[in-house]
Amino acid sequence: MRDTLFVLALKQETRGLLEPLGADILYTGIGKVNAAHVLTRELTLRRHQGRLPARVVNLGTAGSRSFRTGELVACHRFVQRDMDVTPLGFALGETPYESTPVILETGIVFPDLTSGLCGSGDSFVTGDLAMSCEVLDMEAYALAKVCLGEAIPFAAVKYITDGADADAAEHWPERLRHAAEAFAGFVRDRFPNASPNV
């Protein structure tokens, strides 16, 4: 797809390996607020210029207690794992007083990859969680919600760097190079000449 916008949190997750492939890349910074702000601003600019992407694909690192380290996992279900208004009677993950479902679902884009429920939150998980999620990150839910609001198809692929456990803070930086190489292989295989500028 020559009209795909790849969205990542950090340049450390690509190490400059995607740009030579012609990938159209947006880096947002860490966390849901940064992700939502930067993607919304970029889509607004591109809409004004008449060059909205046909699809947004989030690539990023994540922890998991369900999948093995080094695995690429496709996510098409997303939940906000740190939204907790249960004292007021709302379900865990539910944003009060809006119609958006607790779990956002997008179309399955990469059916050959293992899939998992992605729980996004503004915390780096190393211990217990109130909500059961197979993939743990800090941006995908926000990106998915922006794309839902903008009516742009969204998909996410996560590289599992750690077990979201006591060793996660040590393992995540050690495996960034492997994540970058995996993402480069993924883009090279599935998105030849990924950028509309190539």
C-alpha positions as CSV (number, residue, x, y, z in Angstrom):
1,M,0.0,0.0,0.0
2,R,1.6,3.2,-1.1
3,D,-0.9,5.4,0.9
4,T,-0.3,3.9,4.3
5,L,0.8,6.1,7.2
6,F,2.9,4.2,9.8
7,V,2.6,5.6,13.3
8,L,5.1,4.8,16.0
9,A,5.9,6.3,19.4
10,L,9.6,6.5,19.2
11,K,12.4,6.7,16.7
12,Q,14.2,4.2,18.9
13,E,11.7,1.6,17.7
14,T,12.8,1.9,14.1
15,R,16.5,2.9,14.4
16,G,16.3,4.5,11.0
17,L,15.5,1.3,9.2
18,L,12.1,2.2,7.8
19,E,12.8,5.5,6.1
20,P,15.1,3.9,3.5
21,L,12.2,1.6,2.5
22,G,10.1,4.6,1.6
23,A,7.8,4.3,4.6
24,D,5.6,7.3,5.4
25,I,6.2,7.6,9.2
26,L,4.8,9.7,12.0
27,Y,6.4,9.6,15.5
28,T,4.1,10.7,18.3
29,G,6.0,10.3,21.5
30,I,5.0,8.1,24.4
31,G,1.5,7.8,25.9
32,K,-2.1,8.2,24.9
33,V,-2.2,12.0,25.0
34,N,0.8,12.5,22.8
35,A,-0.5,9.8,20.4
36,A,-3.9,11.3,20.1
37,H,-2.7,14.9,19.8
38,V,0.0,14.2,17.2
39,L,-2.0,11.9,15.0
40,T,-5.1,14.3,15.1
41,R,-2.9,17.2,14.1
42,E,-1.3,15.3,11.3
43,L,-4.6,14.0,9.9
44,T,-6.1,17.5,10.1
45,L,-3.1,18.9,8.1
46,R,-3.3,16.1,5.5
47,R,-7.1,16.5,5.1
48,H,-6.6,20.2,4.4
49,Q,-3.9,19.3,1.8
50,G,-6.1,16.6,0.2
51,R,-3.8,13.7,1.0
52,L,-5.3,11.7,3.8
53,P,-3.8,8.2,4.1
54,A,-6.0,5.3,3.1
55,R,-4.9,3.5,6.3
56,V,-3.0,4.1,9.5
57,V,-0.8,1.3,10.7
58,N,0.6,1.5,14.2
59,L,3.9,-0.3,14.7
60,G,5.2,-0.5,18.2
61,T,6.8,-2.4,21.1
62,A,4.7,-4.0,23.8
63,G,4.7,-6.3,26.7
64,S,2.8,-9.5,27.0
65,R,2.1,-12.4,29.3
66,S,0.4,-14.3,26.6
67,F,2.8,-14.2,23.7
68,R,6.5,-15.0,23.5
69,T,9.2,-12.4,23.3
70,G,10.2,-11.6,19.7
71,E,6.7,-12.3,18.3
72,L,4.9,-10.0,16.0
73,V,1.2,-9.8,17.1
74,A,-1.6,-8.1,15.1
75,C,-4.1,-6.2,17.1
76,H,-7.6,-5.3,16.0
77,R,-9.2,-5.1,19.4
78,F,-8.2,-2.2,21.8
79,V,-9.1,-1.2,25.3
80,Q,-8.1,1.6,27.6
81,R,-6.7,-0.4,30.5
82,D,-6.2,2.5,32.8
83,M,-9.7,4.0,32.5
84,D,-11.3,3.2,35.9
85,V,-14.5,4.9,36.9
86,T,-15.9,1.8,38.6
87,P,-16.7,3.7,41.8
88,L,-19.4,5.5,39.8
89,G,-20.8,2.2,38.4
90,F,-19.1,2.2,35.0
91,A,-17.3,-0.9,33.7
92,L,-13.5,-1.1,33.9
93,G,-12.2,0.5,30.7
94,E,-15.4,2.4,30.0
95,T,-15.3,6.1,29.4
96,P,-18.3,7.6,31.1
97,Y,-21.1,9.3,29.2
98,E,-20.1,8.5,25.7
99,S,-21.3,5.9,23.2
100,T,-17.8,4.5,22.3
101,P,-17.7,0.8,23.2
102,V,-15.3,-0.4,25.9
103,I,-13.4,-2.4,23.3
104,L,-12.7,-0.8,20.0
105,E,-12.7,-3.2,17.1
106,T,-11.2,-2.6,13.7
107,G,-11.0,-4.9,10.7
108,I,-8.6,-7.8,10.5
109,V,-5.8,-6.7,8.2
110,F,-3.0,-9.2,8.8
111,P,-4.9,-12.5,9.3
112,D,-1.7,-14.6,9.1
113,L,-0.3,-13.0,12.3
114,T,-1.4,-14.1,15.8
115,S,-3.9,-11.6,17.1
116,G,-4.5,-10.3,20.6
117,L,-6.4,-7.8,22.7
118,C,-4.3,-4.7,23.1
119,G,-4.7,-2.8,26.4
120,S,-3.3,0.8,26.3
121,G,-2.5,2.8,29.3
122,D,-0.2,5.5,30.6
123,S,2.0,3.1,32.6
124,F,4.8,0.8,31.8
125,V,3.6,-2.5,33.1
126,T,5.8,-4.5,35.5
127,G,3.3,-5.9,37.9
128,D,-0.4,-6.7,38.5
129,L,-3.2,-5.4,36.3
130,A,-6.8,-4.9,37.0
131,M,-7.8,-5.8,33.5
132,S,-6.8,-8.9,31.5
133,C,-5.1,-7.9,28.2
134,E,-2.9,-10.1,25.9
135,V,-0.8,-7.2,24.6
136,L,0.2,-4.1,26.8
137,D,1.2,-0.8,25.2
138,M,0.8,2.9,25.8
139,E,-0.6,4.3,22.5
140,A,-2.7,2.0,20.3
141,Y,-6.1,2.6,21.9
142,A,-5.7,6.4,21.4
143,L,-4.6,6.0,17.8
144,A,-7.5,3.6,17.1
145,K,-10.0,6.0,18.6
146,V,-8.7,8.9,16.6
147,C,-9.0,6.9,13.4
148,L,-12.5,5.7,14.3
149,G,-13.5,9.4,14.7
150,E,-11.8,10.3,11.4
151,A,-13.2,7.3,9.6
152,I,-9.8,6.1,8.6
153,P,-9.0,2.3,8.7
154,F,-6.6,1.4,11.4
155,A,-4.4,-1.6,12.2
156,A,-1.7,-2.3,14.7
157,V,1.3,-4.7,14.8
158,K,3.2,-5.1,18.0
159,Y,6.6,-6.5,18.7
160,I,6.7,-8.3,22.0
161,T,9.8,-7.0,23.9
162,D,9.1,-8.3,27.4
163,G,6.8,-10.2,29.7
164,A,5.2,-7.2,31.4
165,D,6.8,-8.4,34.6
166,A,9.5,-7.4,37.0
167,D,12.2,-7.8,34.3
168,A,10.4,-5.7,31.7
169,A,12.3,-2.4,32.3
170,E,15.5,-4.3,31.7
171,H,14.3,-6.2,28.7
172,W,12.5,-3.5,26.7
173,P,15.6,-1.3,25.9
174,E,17.7,-4.4,25.2
175,R,15.2,-5.6,22.5
176,L,14.6,-2.3,20.6
177,R,17.1,-3.3,17.9
178,H,15.3,-6.6,17.3
179,A,12.0,-4.7,17.2
180,A,13.4,-2.3,14.5
181,E,14.7,-5.2,12.4
182,A,11.4,-7.0,12.7
183,F,9.4,-3.9,11.6
184,A,11.8,-3.3,8.7
185,G,11.2,-6.9,7.5
186,F,7.5,-6.5,8.0
187,V,7.3,-3.3,5.9
188,R,9.7,-4.6,3.3
189,D,7.6,-7.8,2.8
190,R,4.1,-6.3,2.9
191,F,4.4,-2.7,1.8
192,P,6.8,-2.4,-1.2
193,N,7.4,1.3,-2.0
194,A,5.3,2.1,1.1
195,S,5.4,5.9,0.7
196,P,3.4,7.9,-1.9
197,N,6.6,9.8,-2.5
198,V,8.5,6.9,-3.8
